Amino acid sequence: MQDPMNSTPIYQAATALQFQSGSTLFLFQHTQHADAQLLLQKFAFEDQSNLLILAEMPNADTDLDQYLQRIQQRMQHATTGWHAVVYGDEAFIWRVMQTLLATGLMQDEISLISSTGPRQVYCVHCGHQQLYSQQDYCDCEQCGVHLLVRSHFSRRLGAYMGVCADADYPHGDAA
């Protein structure tokens, strides 16, 4: 990928995370990586209701929407002073971030810690979003355009921008 832009997200390091005063909701995609284990050790979880782990849901591969609904339900009873810590790959983080913002949390009340994994790419030609493996180029699954994945990141979409990589073949397979 190209050099980072101002829009490229910057994530916190698990080792640098400071405990916030008030209640904290911990939202993990999985607990397999060392950073997740560090967070679990760093914050002794006396209240397990404040720890939601997607990988522990019965159908973790397909239950992201149900997981997001659980977050919304949990945040319905939240009062001022809540903080959220989100750990997972970028595709997971930004879906959860959008849900938290919709429930009323402010960006300053949300800590994002990224693990390795796929990212979302948004095709500017057809509007399709898809996961891709952190490479500079991919083909749009919907319109077939060969895309250059820019380092420009849209927080609203939770995705990196994919633009036509070959001006001589701008419509991909649709041509």
Phi and psi in degrees as a GROMACS rama.xvg file:
@    title "Ramachandran Plot"
@    xaxis  label "Phi"
@    yaxis  label "Psi"
@TYPE xy
-69.8043  177.031  GLN-2
-60.5132  148.713  ASP-3
-60.9629  146.965  PRO-4
-109.002  175.213  MET-5
-60.4127  -27.2358  ASN-6
-83.4936  -11.8402  SER-7
-66.8309  126.31  THR-8
-65.5291  147.009  PRO-9
-117.188  127.21  ILE-10
-105.473  156.082  TYR-11
-79.5393  153.651  GLN-12
-87.1767  141.867  ALA-13
-59.2365  -34.8714  ALA-14
-70.9534  -23.6538  THR-15
-92.7567  -6.14131  ALA-16
-67.022  126.905  LEU-17
-103.894  141.869  GLN-18
-70.5443  130.76  PHE-19
-89.1124  149.25  GLN-20
-71.7344  148.619  SER-21
96.8476  -170.491  GLY-22
-87.9317  144.489  SER-23
-124.402  133.426  THR-24
-103.44  124.433  LEU-25
-103.605  122.371  PHE-26
-121.596  107.038  LEU-27
-112.919  139.794  PHE-28
-76.3296  -39.0627  GLN-29
-160.042  173.016  HIS-30
-125.965  21.0304  THR-31
-77.6282  -29.635  GLN-32
-83.5269  159.105  HIS-33
-60.0337  -37.5875  ALA-34
-62.5247  -40.2894  ASP-35
-64.6997  -42.1667  ALA-36
-64.0156  -39.729  GLN-37
-60.6677  -45.0824  LEU-38
-63.7004  -40.894  LEU-39
-62.9961  -37.3031  LEU-40
-75.5003  -39.2172  GLN-41
-64.4691  -38.7808  LYS-42
-113.875  98.453  PHE-43
-63.8969  122.956  ALA-44
-90.6347  91.0129  PHE-45
-74.8901  -35.5786  GLU-46
-106.706  95.2977  ASP-47
-65.144  -17.5976  GLN-48
-69.5322  -14.7308  SER-49
-94.7476  10.09  ASN-50
-123.47  112.595  LEU-51
-118.114  122.45  LEU-52
-118.839  115.359  ILE-53
-57.9371  -42.3131  LEU-54
-62.805  -17.7393  ALA-55
-90.3966  -1.67523  GLU-56
-76.259  151.251  MET-57
-53.4251  -42.2989  PRO-58
-121.193  65.489  ASN-59
-55.7144  -31.5602  ALA-60
-69.6155  -25.8729  ASP-61
-118.138  -0.301043  THR-62
-97.2003  17.5975  ASP-63
-60.43  -41.1268  LEU-64
-63.1464  -40.5527  ASP-65
-66.0622  -38.3916  GLN-66
-61.1237  -45.0548  TYR-67
-63.9081  -35.8135  LEU-68
-65.1887  -38.7913  GLN-69
-62.2642  -39.2221  ARG-70
-62.5279  -46.5839  ILE-71
-59.0693  -44.1592  GLN-72
-63.0338  -42.6338  GLN-73
-64.7254  -38.0543  ARG-74
-79.2101  -12.7316  MET-75
-60.8991  -28.7709  GLN-76
-101.987  6.9006  HIS-77
-75.2254  145.746  ALA-78
-114.252  178.966  THR-79
-57.0029  141.665  THR-80
102.925  -0.97347  GLY-81
-73.981  152.292  TRP-82
-138.558  148.474  HIS-83
-124.541  140.123  ALA-84
-116.494  121.227  VAL-85
-114.382  125.981  VAL-86
-127.366  127.306  TYR-87
164.815  -170.519  GLY-88
-75.6369  167.816  ASP-89
-60.5617  -37.2191  GLU-90
-61.1621  -41.1152  ALA-91
-69.4268  -49.6804  PHE-92
-53.6116  -46.2847  ILE-93
-77.4128  -26.4955  TRP-94
-66.8675  -43.4579  ARG-95
-66.8182  -41.6474  VAL-96
-57.1718  -46.3289  MET-97
-61.1672  -39.2342  GLN-98
-65.3347  -44.8046  THR-99
-63.411  -42.1595  LEU-100
-63.4369  -37.6691  LEU-101
-67.5614  -25.4875  ALA-102
-84.249  -6.4431  THR-103
112.86  -6.20872  GLY-104
-68.3225  149.259  LEU-105
-97.3837  158.508  MET-106
-55.5708  -36.5989  GLN-107
-67.8625  -15.5173  ASP-108
-95.3819  6.65975  GLU-109
-124.67  124.772  ILE-110
-104.672  130.364  SER-111
-112.849  127.323  LEU-112
-126.298  117.952  ILE-113
-97.465  136.274  SER-114
-104.381  171.476  SER-115
-72.3895  153.415  THR-116
154.909  -174.685  GLY-117
-68.4439  159.089  PRO-118
-121.391  159.467  ARG-119
-87.4534  138.841  GLN-120
-122.508  137.98  VAL-121
-108.665  120.797  TYR-122
-79.0465  116.627  CYS-123
-73.1384  -9.36115  VAL-124
-87.4399  -37.0162  HIS-125
-125.511  -8.62871  CYS-126
85.3339  4.52244  GLY-127
-76.8695  140.669  HIS-128
-111.076  140.498  GLN-129
-148.989  159.278  GLN-130
-81.6205  145.607  LEU-131
-144.303  162.482  TYR-132
-99.3906  76.2852  SER-133
31.0107  33.6188  GLN-134
-99.1385  166.985  GLN-135
-76.7681  -21.7871  ASP-136
-132.757  148.346  TYR-137
-156.837  167.011  CYS-138
-103.837  135.714  ASP-139
-65.623  128.802  CYS-140
-66.2087  -25.879  GLU-141
-93.0946  -51.7703  GLN-142
-103.559  -9.83532  CYS-143
81.3896  1.65805  GLY-144
-68.2826  135.44  VAL-145
-76.5596  119.036  HIS-146
-107.637  139.969  LEU-147
-92.3945  122.947  LEU-148
-88.128  112.833  VAL-149
-80.9646  162.499  ARG-150
-81.3094  -1.50714  SER-151
-70.3771  126.403  HIS-152
-117.11  132.837  PHE-153
-98.9237  113.729  SER-154
-66.8053  -33.5714  ARG-155
-62.8571  -42.9901  ARG-156
-89.3986  -19.3721  LEU-157
66.8424  37.4523  GLY-158
-148.757  155.51  ALA-159
-85.8819  148.957  TYR-160
-82.3853  130.591  MET-161
-108.684  120.877  GLY-162
-117.931  159.039  VAL-163
-56.6746  125.818  CYS-164
-87.5353  -17.2359  ALA-165
-130.433  99.865  ASP-166
-62.8  -23.558  ALA-167
-78.3875  -12.9801  ASP-168
-137.84  60.9342  TYR-169
-70.1877  -19.7041  PRO-170
-104.74  8.72478  HIS-171
56.2673  -136.407  GLY-172
-72.6423  -13.2037  ASP-173
-75.4808  -12.2979  ALA-174
